Amino acid sequence: MKCWILAAIILVLAVPAVSSAESSERKGQRLFAGCLKKVDDKETLKTGQFVCKGKRDPAPFGGNGRACGDCHMPGDNFGISTDRIAGLRRDHPLFYRGLDEDQNLLRNHGLVHVVVAGQVDEFRQIPKLVHLQEQCDKRGNCDSLGLLGDRVTNLCAFSVQAVTNHLSKTPRRIPGEDFRVPTDKECKWLVAYMVSDLVADQDERNKKR
């Protein structure tokens, strides 16, 4: 009898942990997609790009209107192809003109301006994120990140760099003015999402989590 009661207690305690992990993945998905509420799984599957249930966040992370999912789309292995870019509306957030992007390189070749002080200042292709689960552990520590593997190897730090580079309102990239840095909790949610089966399996739109 005592063993039965102990087993029941363990089961009850385990359930919130599982629910919390799933919730973190979905919270990370919402942040990644730039949705104020949940992602519309059905429409996202249909279009290959994130669609929100309800309103979209007009300025994810206090920035220029772009969200992570505007460059890393589910239908393109969480990258973005030139064919996809060609089909986007002219006022899509990807084409924000207030930064130091080369619109020709962006629209025709999918190249974005990457700036990391003392390390990188050039135009690069947007990396696909579908393999992150293979490259990184659950805490977001990775073997390598970026197309050339010359960036930071922690997904949280990499996400902060991405927000700084691509979501800033101006080329000055001043935290607190041009964008806000993701909080520790938001970083954990983003990491949980990016290393989850939702991204690795590319079938997140079908999952009921």
C-alpha positions in Angstrom: 0.0 0.0 0.0 2.8 2.4 0.9 4.6 1.6 -2.4 1.4 2.4 -4.3 1.0 5.8 -2.5 4.6 6.6 -3.1 4.3 5.8 -6.8 1.2 8.0 -7.1 3.0 10.9 -5.5 6.0 10.6 -7.8 3.6 10.5 -10.8 1.8 13.7 -9.6 5.1 15.5 -9.1 6.4 14.4 -12.5 3.4 15.8 -14.5 4.1 19.5 -13.9 7.7 19.0 -15.0 6.6 17.5 -18.3 3.9 20.2 -18.8 6.4 22.9 -18.0 8.9 21.6 -20.6 6.1 21.5 -23.3 5.0 25.0 -22.3 8.5 26.3 -22.6 8.7 25.0 -26.2 5.5 26.6 -27.2 6.4 29.9 -25.4 9.6 29.9 -27.3 7.7 29.2 -30.5 5.5 32.2 -29.9 8.5 34.5 -29.3 10.3 33.1 -32.3 7.3 33.6 -34.5 6.5 37.1 -33.1 3.0 36.1 -32.0 1.3 37.8 -29.0 -0.7 34.6 -28.6 -0.3 31.1 -30.0 0.9 30.1 -33.5 -1.8 29.0 -35.9 -0.5 25.5 -36.6 -2.9 24.8 -39.5 -2.2 28.0 -41.4 1.5 27.8 -40.7 1.6 24.3 -42.3 -0.4 25.6 -45.2 1.7 28.6 -45.9 5.2 27.4 -44.8 5.6 30.5 -42.7 4.5 31.5 -39.3 0.9 32.6 -38.9 -0.4 33.9 -35.5 -3.7 33.2 -33.8 -4.8 36.7 -33.2 -2.5 39.7 -33.4 1.1 39.7 -34.2 3.6 41.5 -32.0 4.2 44.8 -33.9 7.7 45.1 -32.5 9.2 41.8 -31.3 11.9 42.5 -28.6 11.1 46.2 -29.0 12.7 46.2 -32.5 11.9 47.1 -36.1 9.0 44.7 -36.6 11.0 41.7 -37.6 10.7 38.4 -35.7 13.1 35.4 -35.8 10.6 33.5 -37.8 10.6 36.1 -40.6 14.1 34.9 -41.6 13.9 31.3 -40.3 10.7 29.9 -41.8 9.3 26.4 -41.1 8.7 25.7 -44.8 12.4 26.3 -45.6 14.0 24.1 -43.0 14.0 27.2 -40.7 16.0 29.2 -43.2 14.7 31.1 -46.2 15.2 30.4 -49.9 15.4 33.0 -52.6 12.1 31.5 -54.1 10.4 32.2 -50.8 11.8 35.7 -50.6 10.5 36.4 -54.2 7.0 35.5 -53.1 6.9 37.7 -50.0 4.8 40.9 -50.1 6.8 44.1 -50.6 6.2 45.4 -47.0 7.2 42.1 -45.3 9.3 42.7 -42.2 12.2 41.0 -43.8 12.6 44.0 -46.1 12.9 46.6 -43.3 14.8 49.5 -44.7 16.0 51.2 -41.5 19.0 49.0 -41.1 22.3 48.7 -43.0 21.0 46.0 -45.3 21.8 45.8 -49.0 18.3 45.4 -50.4 19.6 43.9 -53.7 21.6 41.3 -51.9 18.7 40.6 -49.5 16.0 40.3 -52.2 18.0 38.5 -54.8 20.4 36.4 -52.8 19.0 36.1 -49.3 22.0 37.8 -47.7 21.7 39.7 -44.5 24.2 42.0 -42.8 25.9 40.3 -39.9 27.9 42.5 -37.5 29.8 41.2 -34.4 32.3 43.8 -33.0 35.8 42.7 -33.7 34.8 39.5 -35.4 32.3 39.8 -38.3 31.1 42.6 -40.6 29.8 41.1 -43.8 26.8 39.8 -45.7 25.9 36.2 -45.1 23.2 33.7 -46.0 20.6 33.0 -43.3 21.5 29.6 -41.7 18.9 26.8 -41.5 18.1 25.8 -37.9 16.6 22.4 -38.5 19.7 20.6 -37.3 20.1 22.4 -34.0 19.0 19.4 -32.0 21.9 17.5 -33.4 24.4 20.2 -32.7 23.3 21.5 -29.3 22.4 20.1 -25.9 19.2 21.0 -24.0 20.9 24.0 -22.4 21.8 25.4 -25.8 25.5 24.7 -25.8 26.5 23.7 -29.3 29.3 22.2 -31.3 29.2 25.2 -33.7 26.7 27.8 -34.9 26.3 29.8 -38.1 27.2 28.8 -41.6 31.0 29.1 -41.1 31.0 27.9 -37.5 32.9 31.1 -36.4 30.3 32.5 -34.1 29.5 31.9 -30.4 28.5 28.4 -29.5 25.7 29.1 -27.1 22.1 29.4 -28.5 21.1 32.1 -26.0 24.1 34.2 -26.8 23.6 33.6 -30.5 20.0 34.7 -30.2 21.0 37.9 -28.5 23.4 38.5 -31.4 20.6 37.8 -33.9 18.2 40.2 -32.2 21.0 42.9 -32.0 21.8 42.4 -35.7 18.5 42.0 -37.4 15.7 43.3 -35.1 17.4 46.7 -34.3 15.6 49.9 -35.5 18.8 51.6 -36.6 22.4 50.6 -37.5 23.5 52.0 -34.2 22.1 48.9 -32.5 21.8 50.4 -29.1 20.2 48.1 -26.5 17.2 49.8 -24.8 16.7 52.2 -27.7 16.8 50.2 -30.9 15.8 46.9 -29.4 15.7 45.1 -26.0 17.8 42.2 -25.1 15.9 38.9 -24.5 15.5 38.2 -20.8 17.1 35.0 -19.3 13.6 33.4 -19.2 12.9 34.3 -22.8 16.3 32.9 -23.8 15.5 29.6 -22.0 12.2 29.5 -23.9 13.8 30.2 -27.3 16.5 27.5 -26.6 13.8 25.0 -25.5 12.0 25.6 -28.8 15.0 25.6 -31.1 16.3 22.3 -29.8 12.9 20.7 -29.6 11.3 18.1 -31.9 9.0 20.9 -33.1 12.0 22.2 -35.1 14.0 19.0 -35.6 11.0 17.1 -37.1 9.8 20.1 -39.1 6.2 19.0 -38.3 5.5 21.4 -35.5 2.4 22.6 -37.2 0.9 19.1 -36.7 1.8 18.6 -33.1 -0.8 19.2 -30.4 1.3 20.5 -27.5 
